[in-house]
Amino acid sequence: MEQNALIKFGITYNTNMLQDAVIDTNVLLSALRSRQGASFALLALLPSGAYRLHISTPLIAEYEAVLKRGQLRLTDPEIDDVIDFLCASAQAHEIFYLWRPVLKDPDDDFLLELAIKSGACVVTWNVSDFKNAASLGVAVMTPAEFLQQLET
């Protein structure tokens, strides 16, 4: 077994998850609102291969729904381009099992399920909403914390 592995509930988790990320919608929205800050820096790093982004159909559907609520200066075709870029840059996963309910906000459980499946950490501005993620071996951090981990 790998040195950085955790076995819980009969599932082996890679606990060296810092190069793989599931990006919460609030981080993507923040990145598209401003070129300042950690969210934009994280999105700008994606083409460099500094980390692997993991997505699922429910996450892409949420990205699209939230980004098209009219909170951005981008047009719908521009948002479609961003989503196409994310899909082309990321590793897609199908989720065949559900770990629900685990989190404070049940609408975030699909992010946790994707992180479990992909062996990735969750990058979010709402870290407190993911308190129970650690019990399943999933790291949760802010964009700034994730960027700091990439630098080390």
C-alpha positions as CSV (number, residue, x, y, z in Angstrom):
1,M,0.0,0.0,0.0
2,E,1.2,3.5,-0.8
3,Q,2.6,5.6,2.1
4,N,0.0,8.3,1.6
5,A,-3.1,6.1,1.7
6,L,-6.0,5.8,4.1
7,I,-8.5,2.9,4.3
8,K,-11.9,3.8,5.5
9,F,-15.1,1.9,5.1
10,G,-13.2,-0.6,2.9
11,I,-12.2,2.1,0.4
12,T,-8.5,3.1,-0.1
13,Y,-8.1,6.8,-0.4
14,N,-5.0,8.6,-1.7
15,T,-4.3,11.1,1.1
16,N,-1.7,12.9,-1.1
17,M,-4.5,14.9,-2.7
18,L,-3.0,18.3,-3.1
19,Q,-2.3,18.2,-6.9
20,D,-5.9,17.2,-7.7
21,A,-8.9,19.5,-7.1
22,V,-12.6,19.8,-7.3
23,I,-13.4,23.5,-7.5
24,D,-16.6,24.6,-5.9
25,T,-18.8,26.9,-7.9
26,N,-18.2,29.8,-5.5
27,V,-14.5,29.8,-6.5
28,L,-15.3,29.7,-10.2
29,L,-17.8,32.6,-9.8
30,S,-15.2,34.6,-7.8
31,A,-12.5,34.0,-10.5
32,L,-14.8,35.2,-13.3
33,R,-15.9,38.3,-11.3
34,S,-12.3,39.6,-10.8
35,R,-8.8,39.1,-12.1
36,Q,-7.6,39.8,-8.6
37,G,-7.2,37.2,-5.9
38,A,-6.6,33.5,-5.4
39,S,-9.7,32.3,-7.3
40,F,-8.5,33.9,-10.6
41,A,-4.9,32.8,-10.0
42,L,-6.1,29.2,-9.5
43,L,-8.2,29.3,-12.7
44,A,-5.3,30.9,-14.6
45,L,-2.9,28.1,-13.5
46,L,-5.1,25.3,-15.0
47,P,-3.6,25.3,-18.5
48,S,-0.1,25.0,-17.0
49,G,-0.8,21.5,-15.6
50,A,0.1,22.7,-12.1
51,Y,-2.9,20.7,-10.8
52,R,-5.6,18.4,-12.2
53,L,-9.2,19.6,-12.2
54,H,-11.9,17.0,-11.7
55,I,-15.5,17.4,-12.8
56,S,-18.7,15.5,-13.1
57,T,-22.0,16.1,-15.0
58,P,-23.8,17.5,-11.9
59,L,-20.9,19.9,-11.2
60,I,-20.8,21.2,-14.8
61,A,-24.6,21.7,-14.7
62,E,-24.3,23.7,-11.5
63,Y,-21.4,25.8,-13.0
64,E,-23.7,26.6,-15.9
65,A,-26.8,27.4,-13.9
66,V,-25.0,29.7,-11.4
67,L,-22.8,31.5,-14.0
68,K,-25.8,32.3,-16.1
69,R,-27.8,33.9,-13.3
70,G,-26.7,37.4,-14.6
71,Q,-24.2,38.1,-11.9
72,L,-21.3,38.4,-14.4
73,R,-20.4,40.7,-17.2
74,L,-20.0,37.8,-19.5
75,T,-22.5,36.8,-22.1
76,D,-24.0,33.3,-22.2
77,P,-21.8,32.3,-25.2
78,E,-18.7,33.5,-23.3
79,I,-19.8,31.5,-20.2
80,D,-20.3,28.5,-22.6
81,D,-16.7,29.0,-23.7
82,V,-15.5,29.0,-20.1
83,I,-17.4,25.8,-19.4
84,D,-16.0,24.2,-22.6
85,F,-12.5,25.2,-21.5
86,L,-13.1,23.6,-18.1
87,C,-14.4,20.4,-19.7
88,A,-11.5,20.2,-22.1
89,S,-9.0,20.8,-19.3
90,A,-10.4,18.5,-16.6
91,Q,-10.8,14.8,-15.9
92,A,-14.5,13.8,-16.0
93,H,-15.9,11.3,-13.6
94,E,-19.2,9.4,-13.3
95,I,-20.4,8.9,-9.8
96,F,-22.0,5.5,-9.2
97,Y,-22.4,5.7,-5.4
98,L,-23.8,8.3,-3.1
99,W,-22.4,9.3,0.4
100,R,-25.5,11.3,1.5
101,P,-26.2,13.1,3.6
102,V,-22.8,14.0,5.0
103,L,-22.4,17.7,4.8
104,K,-24.2,20.7,6.4
105,D,-25.6,21.7,3.0
106,P,-27.0,18.7,1.2
107,D,-26.5,20.5,-2.1
108,D,-22.7,20.2,-1.6
109,D,-22.7,16.4,-1.1
110,F,-22.1,15.8,-4.9
111,L,-18.8,17.8,-4.6
112,L,-17.7,15.5,-1.8
113,E,-18.7,12.4,-3.8
114,L,-16.6,13.7,-6.7
115,A,-13.7,14.4,-4.4
116,I,-13.9,10.8,-3.0
117,K,-14.1,9.3,-6.5
118,S,-11.2,11.4,-7.9
119,G,-8.9,11.4,-4.9
120,A,-9.0,15.2,-5.0
121,C,-9.4,17.9,-2.4
122,V,-12.3,20.3,-2.4
123,V,-11.4,24.0,-3.1
124,T,-14.0,26.3,-1.7
125,W,-14.6,29.6,0.0
126,N,-17.1,27.8,2.3
127,V,-14.7,25.5,4.2
128,S,-16.9,25.3,7.2
129,D,-19.7,23.7,5.1
130,F,-17.4,20.7,4.5
131,K,-16.4,19.9,8.2
132,N,-17.5,16.3,7.8
133,A,-15.4,15.7,4.7
134,A,-12.3,14.8,6.8
135,S,-14.2,11.8,8.2
136,L,-14.1,10.4,4.6
137,G,-10.5,11.3,4.0
138,V,-11.1,14.4,1.9
139,A,-9.1,17.6,2.4
140,V,-10.9,20.9,2.0
141,M,-9.1,24.2,1.6
142,T,-9.6,27.7,0.3
143,P,-8.1,28.8,-3.1
144,A,-5.3,30.6,-1.3
145,E,-4.4,27.5,0.7
146,F,-4.5,25.3,-2.4
147,L,-2.2,27.7,-4.2
148,Q,0.2,27.7,-1.3
149,Q,0.3,23.9,-1.4
150,L,1.1,24.0,-5.1
151,E,4.1,26.2,-4.4
152,T,5.6,23.7,-1.9
